[in-house]
């Protein structure tokens, strides 16, 4: 509403109110506004009531009733309100934006929380949470102070495999995307200039598959070389070899998943690669190993089986094991390679169909999977028991056999 060029006097305003009340007799309106001065509006209602309102700086607020507030007082209140809003706006412009000094550690924790849920998001949450301990060098840096040189320098110092470092780099880049898009802490992502270009120092190396040793070379090529390694690492390696589990399935195994009387380990969909529940047949060797772990760790009936700390319920990290097995075997065998070794042996000994189900592979076409809901538990148990018996008698060294007693 345009401001009047001349201020109304109290008498002129009173006359305007009277003429406005007459308009209600011919106009169907709930209220009519009268400009009473700079930033001052008088709301007049059909009942005869009139109320002063401040209006300016995109704000509107009630100042008082016309019957109790003199015009001069209302104008003074409106001017004071305008002054206060102007000072607030100036202070906001001069003050740093909220979150301007937010640390990357706080941003990472918030970003990590957006993935905590179920299914594939929960699996990503678990992977990202595993990266957290490697990001201590970045955690105390303000988000606005992060540059490609700082980030690359810190990530290069991390003692992990090149591919794992590339995964961490991608996670940091995605976190900074979150800072730009959702938090508006940065005008642009400093890592976007590196990603996908020759300047990116953390590219994943392409491989034709996971390196693995034939079954008859596992004893000297893997298990003998793990002699002297920490007991938790030996137990995790042995469990993966016996169960043919993926690293993530073993890493996030919990005591609650184990059904002792039914000889089953029921893995929930959120830790499975295909996003579907899977039942592991518990052989005598797997059961003996789990009981040994429970005895040595004094574990309760809940929590992670393979813990990073004996006093804290945190899943064991995967990078140490991956780096260790690569170093100990000279890159000739990997954690995932146990699945290939087992599959090779199972196929050679007539357990072809059972092998695919033990490995939690998708079997059959879509129509077959729609109608086939059999568990094939006995088939899997028989085949896996045969593999574990062979491992115990032909591949395991004394240290590992002792874990089954």
C-alpha positions in Angstrom: 0.0 0.0 0.0 1.4 3.4 -1.0 2.4 5.7 1.8 0.4 9.0 2.1 2.3 12.1 1.0 0.8 14.0 3.9 0.3 12.7 7.4 -3.3 12.5 8.6 -4.2 14.4 11.7 -6.2 12.6 14.4 -9.4 14.4 13.3 -8.8 13.5 9.7 -8.3 9.8 10.6 -11.5 9.9 12.7 -13.4 11.2 9.7 -11.9 8.5 7.5 -13.0 5.8 10.0 -16.6 7.1 9.8 -16.7 7.1 6.0 -15.1 3.6 6.0 -17.9 2.3 8.3 -20.5 3.5 5.9 -18.8 1.6 3.1 -19.5 -1.7 4.9 -23.3 -1.0 4.4 -22.8 -1.3 0.6 -19.7 -3.5 0.4 -19.4 -7.1 1.6 -16.0 -7.0 3.2 -14.4 -8.3 6.4 -12.1 -5.4 6.9 -10.8 -2.2 5.3 -7.3 -0.8 5.7 -6.4 2.9 6.1 -2.8 4.2 5.9 -2.2 6.1 9.1 1.5 7.0 8.6 4.8 5.4 7.7 4.6 1.6 8.3 1.3 2.2 10.2 -2.0 0.6 9.0 -5.3 0.9 10.7 -7.6 -2.2 10.2 -11.2 -1.2 10.4 -13.9 -3.9 10.9 -17.7 -3.8 10.3 -18.4 -4.0 14.0 -16.8 -0.6 14.4 -13.6 -1.9 15.9 -10.3 -0.5 14.6 -6.8 -1.8 15.3 -3.3 -0.4 14.5 -0.8 -2.7 12.7 2.8 -2.3 11.9 3.6 -3.2 8.3 7.1 -3.1 6.8 10.3 -5.1 6.2 8.0 -8.0 5.1 6.6 -8.1 8.6 3.2 -7.3 10.1 2.2 -7.2 13.7 -0.5 -5.7 16.0 0.4 -2.5 17.9 -2.9 -1.8 19.7 -6.5 -0.8 19.5 -7.5 2.6 18.1 -9.7 3.2 21.1 -6.8 2.9 23.6 -3.8 4.1 21.5 -3.3 7.6 20.4 -2.3 8.2 16.8 1.0 9.8 17.8 1.8 6.8 20.0 1.0 4.4 17.3 3.3 6.2 14.8 6.1 6.2 17.4 5.6 2.5 18.0 5.7 1.8 14.2 8.9 3.7 13.8 10.5 1.9 16.7 9.5 -1.5 15.3 10.9 -0.5 11.9 14.2 0.5 13.6 14.4 -2.8 15.5 13.9 -4.9 12.3 16.5 -2.8 10.4 19.0 -3.4 13.2 18.3 -7.2 13.2 18.7 -7.4 9.5 22.0 -5.5 9.6 23.3 -7.8 12.4 22.4 -10.9 10.4 24.2 -9.6 7.3 27.4 -8.9 9.4 27.3 -12.1 11.4 28.8 -15.3 9.8 26.2 -17.7 8.3 25.1 -20.5 10.6 27.3 -23.5 10.2 30.1 -21.5 8.5 32.6 -23.0 10.9 31.0 -26.5 11.1 33.7 -29.1 11.3 33.9 -32.0 8.7 33.6 -34.5 11.6 30.2 -33.1 12.6 29.1 -32.9 8.9 30.2 -36.6 8.4 28.2 -37.8 11.4 25.1 -36.0 10.2 25.5 -37.4 6.6 26.1 -40.8 8.0 22.8 -40.7 9.9 20.9 -40.1 6.6 21.8 -43.7 5.5 20.9 -45.4 8.8 17.8 -47.5 8.0 17.2 -50.9 6.4 18.0 -52.7 3.2 20.7 -51.3 0.9 20.8 -48.0 2.8 21.7 -49.8 6.0 24.5 -51.7 4.2 25.9 -48.4 2.9 25.6 -47.0 6.4 27.7 -49.9 7.7 30.3 -49.3 5.0 30.5 -45.6 5.6 30.7 -46.1 9.4 33.7 -48.3 8.8 35.3 -45.4 6.9 34.9 -43.1 10.0 38.1 -44.2 11.8 40.2 -43.4 8.7 38.8 -39.8 8.6 40.3 -38.5 11.8 42.7 -36.2 9.9 39.7 -34.5 8.2 37.3 -34.4 11.2 38.8 -31.2 12.8 38.9 -29.2 9.6 36.2 -26.6 9.0 34.1 -27.5 6.0 34.6 -24.1 4.4 38.4 -24.6 4.7 38.5 -27.9 2.9 40.5 -27.8 -0.3 41.5 -30.6 -2.8 45.1 -30.4 -1.7 44.3 -30.8 2.0 41.9 -33.7 1.4 44.1 -35.6 -1.0 47.1 -35.2 1.3 45.3 -36.7 4.3 43.7 -39.5 2.3 47.0 -40.5 0.8 48.4 -41.1 4.3 45.7 -43.7 5.1 47.2 -47.2 5.3 44.6 -49.1 3.3 44.4 -50.8 -0.1 44.1 -48.5 -3.2 40.6 -49.6 -3.9 39.5 -49.1 -0.3 41.1 -45.6 -0.4 39.1 -44.9 -3.6 35.9 -45.9 -1.8 36.7 -43.5 1.1 37.4 -40.7 -1.5 34.0 -41.3 -3.1 32.3 -41.2 0.3 34.0 -37.9 1.2 33.0 -36.4 -2.1 29.4 -37.5 -1.6 29.4 -36.0 1.9 30.6 -32.6 0.5 27.8 -32.8 -2.1 25.5 -33.0 0.9 27.2 -29.9 2.3 26.5 -28.0 -0.9 23.0 -29.1 -1.7 21.3 -29.8 1.6 23.3 -27.7 4.1 24.5 -24.9 1.8 27.8 -24.7 3.6 29.8 -24.5 0.4 29.1 -22.8 -3.0 30.6 -25.9 -4.8 32.2 -29.2 -4.0 36.0 -28.9 -4.1 36.4 -32.5 -5.1 34.1 -32.4 -8.1 37.0 -31.0 -10.2 39.0 -34.1 -9.5 36.4 -36.9 -9.7 36.2 -38.6 -13.1 39.3 -36.9 -14.4 43.0 -37.7 -14.8 43.6 -35.5 -11.8 41.9 -38.0 -9.5 44.6 -39.8 -7.6 42.3 -42.4 -6.1 40.9 -44.4 -9.0 39.8 -47.9 -8.5 41.9 -50.5 -10.2 39.9 -52.7 -12.6 40.3 -56.5 -12.0 38.9 -59.5 -13.9 37.9 -61.1 -10.6 39.0 -61.8 -7.1 42.3 -63.6 -6.8 42.0 -67.1 -5.3 44.1 -70.2 -4.7 42.9 -73.7 -5.7 41.7 -75.7 -2.7 44.8 -77.9 -2.4 47.0 -74.8 -2.1 45.1 -73.2 0.8 47.1 -74.8 3.5 50.5 -73.5 2.6 49.3 -70.5 0.6 46.9 -69.0 3.2 46.4 -70.8 6.6 50.2 -71.4 7.2 50.8 -67.8 6.5 48.2 -66.6 9.1 50.1 -68.3 11.9 51.0 -65.7 14.4 48.3 -63.3 13.4 45.9 -61.9 16.0 43.3 -64.4 17.2 40.2 -62.4 16.2 41.6 -62.2 12.6 42.3 -65.9 12.5 38.8 -66.7 13.7 37.2 -64.4 11.1 39.3 -65.9 8.3 38.3 -69.4 9.5 34.6 -68.6 9.7 34.6 -67.2 6.2 36.4 -70.3 4.8 34.0 -72.7 6.6 30.8 -70.8 5.8 31.6 -69.4 2.3 30.3 -66.1 3.6 31.0 -62.7 2.0 33.2 -60.5 4.2 30.2 -58.2 5.0 28.0 -61.1 6.0 30.7 -62.3 8.4 31.7 -58.9 9.6 28.2 -58.0 10.7 27.2 -61.5 12.1 25.4 -61.2 15.4 24.8 -63.8 18.1 21.1 -63.2 17.7 21.2 -64.6 14.2 22.4 -68.0 15.4 19.7 -70.7 16.0 21.7 -73.4 17.8 19.1 -76.1 18.1 18.2 -75.9 14.4 21.8 -75.6 13.2 21.0 -72.4 11.3 22.4 -69.0 11.0 19.7 -66.7 9.7 21.2 -63.6 8.1 18.8 -60.6 7.6 18.3 -59.0 4.3 20.1 -55.7 5.2 23.5 -57.4 5.3 23.0 -59.5 2.2 24.3 -58.4 -1.2 21.1 -59.4 -2.9 18.9 -57.8 -0.2 17.2 -61.1 0.7 17.3 -63.2 3.8 19.7 -66.1 3.8 20.1 -69.2 6.0 23.6 -70.6 6.6 23.7 -74.3 7.4 25.8 -74.6 10.6 28.2 -77.5 10.2 29.9 -79.1 13.2 33.1 -77.1 12.4 31.1 -73.8 12.3 29.3 -74.6 15.5 32.6 -75.5 17.3 34.2 -72.3 16.1 31.3 -70.1 17.3 31.3 -71.8 20.7 35.1 -71.3 20.9 34.7 -67.6 20.1 31.9 -67.3 22.7 34.0 -69.0 25.3 37.1 -66.9 24.6 35.3 -63.6 24.4 32.8 -64.2 27.3 30.2 -62.9 24.8 26.5 -62.5 25.7 23.7 -63.8 23.6 23.6 -60.5 21.6 26.0 -58.3 19.8 28.5 -58.8 17.1 30.3 -62.1 16.9 33.5 -60.5 15.5 34.1 -57.4 17.5 36.6 -54.6 17.0 36.9 -54.3 20.8 36.3 -56.8 23.6 34.5 -54.2 25.6 32.5 -52.4 22.9 29.8 -53.8 20.6 31.4 -52.6 17.3 31.9 -54.8 14.3 35.4 -55.6 13.4 36.9 -53.5 10.6 37.4 -55.1 7.2 40.4 -53.1 5.8 43.0 -54.7 8.2 42.0 -58.2 7.2 42.0 -57.3 3.5 45.4 -55.7 3.7 46.8 -58.6 5.8 45.6 -61.3 3.4 46.9 -59.5 0.4 50.3 -59.0 2.1 50.6 -62.5 3.4 49.7 -64.2 0.2 51.4 -61.8 -2.1 48.1 -60.9 -3.7 47.5 -64.4 -4.8 44.4 -64.9 -2.6 41.7 -62.6 -1.3 38.9 -62.9 1.3 36.4 -63.3 -1.4 38.7 -65.9 -2.9 37.6 -68.4 -0.3 34.2 -68.5 -2.0 35.8 -69.3 -5.3 38.0 -72.0 -3.8 34.9 -73.6 -2.1 32.8 -73.3 -5.2 35.6 -75.0 -7.2 35.8 -77.9 -4.7 32.0 -78.3 -4.5 31.5 -78.4 -8.3 34.3 -80.9 -8.6 32.6 -83.2 -6.0 29.1 -83.1 -7.5 27.5 -80.4 -5.4 26.8 -78.0 -8.2 23.3 -76.9 -7.2 24.1 -76.8 -3.5 27.1 -74.6 -4.2 25.1 -71.8 -5.8 22.6 -71.9 -2.8 25.4 -72.0 -0.2 27.0 -68.9 -1.9 23.6 -67.1 -1.8 23.6 -66.7 -5.5 20.4 -66.0 -7.4 19.3 -69.4 -8.9 16.9 -69.9 -11.8 14.8 -67.5 -13.8 12.3 -65.0 -12.4 9.3 -67.4 -12.8 11.1 -70.3 -11.1 12.0 -68.0 -8.2 8.4 -66.8 -7.9 7.2 -70.4 -7.3 10.2 -72.0 -5.6 10.3 -71.1 -1.9 12.1 -74.2 -0.7 14.9 -73.7 1.8 17.2 -76.6 0.5 18.6 -76.6 4.0 19.5 -80.3 4.1 21.1 -80.1 0.6 23.2 -77.1 1.8 24.1 -78.7 5.1 25.3 -81.9 3.4 27.4 -80.1 0.9 28.9 -77.6 3.3 29.7 -80.3 5.8 31.6 -82.2 3.1 33.6 -79.0 2.3 34.3 -78.3 6.0 35.4 -81.9 6.6 37.8 -81.6 3.7 39.2 -78.3 5.0 39.8 -79.6 8.5 41.6 -82.7 7.2 43.5 -81.3 4.3 43.9 -77.5 4.6 43.9 -76.2 8.1 47.0 -75.9 10.2 47.2 -76.8 13.9 46.5 -73.3 15.0 43.2 -73.2 13.1 42.3 -76.8 14.1 42.7 -75.8 17.8 40.0 -73.2 17.2 37.5 -76.0 16.5 38.1 -77.8 19.8 
